[in-house]
Amino acid sequence: MMNFFSHFSDDETLLFSIGLTARTCVVSLIILAFSGVLIAYVLAKKKNTLTAILEFFITLPLVFPPIGTGFILLMLLGRNGFLSQLGLRTDIIFTRSGVYLAALIAGLPLVVKPVQSALERNVFKLAEAARTLGKNQYQVFILVILPSVRKSLAAGLVLASARSLGEVGITLIIGGNLAGRTNTISLEIYNSVMDADFERASFLCVILGGISVLLFILLRKISGND
């Protein structure tokens, strides 16, 4: 048992992967909290061809294999990718920013879709009523729209956190799997299995399992099912 948990204290690569995974969750959640609400607002408010296309690409990571999504992003953002050929070099592939981007792409639909559904349930009628009472656009957004979607937003962020913890396919392609640079916990589980180090893989699974249980409990509390 002591040998099992000794991995936590003497494995620098493992410690780095834990720290990077934690930072990735924090960064992605902060960005998703803002971008998810704004995108959901646009999709719920405006119904046209452009928003339909946007909704398609937002939802795509839910139904398209992660490894395929990562390949598409590689073709767009790589040094010889489509954007580079247009003169828009990103330098994001095989960097920590690539790991963050992978978590954002994977988690975005899990935030946008619940918030969008919440907004489409008479929230805009409440917002219109607030405007007739003299509230400006910013007051309506803060006092009416955000409180109306707070549970859906919180639930979406919890699910996005769980998704970022388990993300492998997109991260592997655009973040790489570089020890001490872009290796997350999930990638370290993959590496450990490839090296037949099942004890190490089990240790990492225990960590992810514990976090997953906490996220599940949090999700139940947010949903009011406790």
C-alpha positions, 0 to 999 in steps of 0.5 A: 500500500505504501509503495502504491502511494509513494508514486505521489511523492517521488514521480515528478512527471506524475506530479506535473501531470496532476498540476497541469490537469488542475490548471487546465480545469481552472483556466477552461472553467473561467473561460467557459463561464463567460464564453458559454453564456454569451454563445448560448445567449446568441444561439437562443436569441437569434435563429438564422443560418449563421447561428445554425452553423455556429451551433453545429460546430459547437455541438460537433465535439459531442458526436464526433470522435475526439481524435478526429476533432483533434486532427481537424484542429491540427489541420487548422492550427498547425505550422502548415495548417490552413490558418498558417497559410493565410498568414495567421500563425498560432504557435499553439500546437504541442504547447500548454495552450494546446492542452487548454484549447482541447479542454475548452473545445471538449467542454464548450457544448456541455456548457452551451447546450444546458444554458441555451435550453434554459434561456429558451424557457421564457427567460427572454419574456422576463427580460422584456418585462424588466426592460419595460420597468426601466432596466438597461441591457446590462442590468437585464443581463445581470439581474434577470438572465444570469440568475435564470440560468445559474443552475444550468450554467453550474451543472454545465461547468461541472460536466465540463470539468469532468470532461476535461479530466478525461480528455485524451483524443483532442489533447493527444493531437494538438497538445502532444504528449510531452513529459513535463510539458503537456502530459495530463493525468489522462495521458499519463494513464495512457502512457502507464498502460503502454509501459505496462505500469499498471500500478501507476495507472491504477494510482492515477485512476484512483485520483480521477475516480475520487474527483469524479465522485466529488463532481457527481455529488456536486452535480446532484446538489446543483440539480436539487436531487440530494 
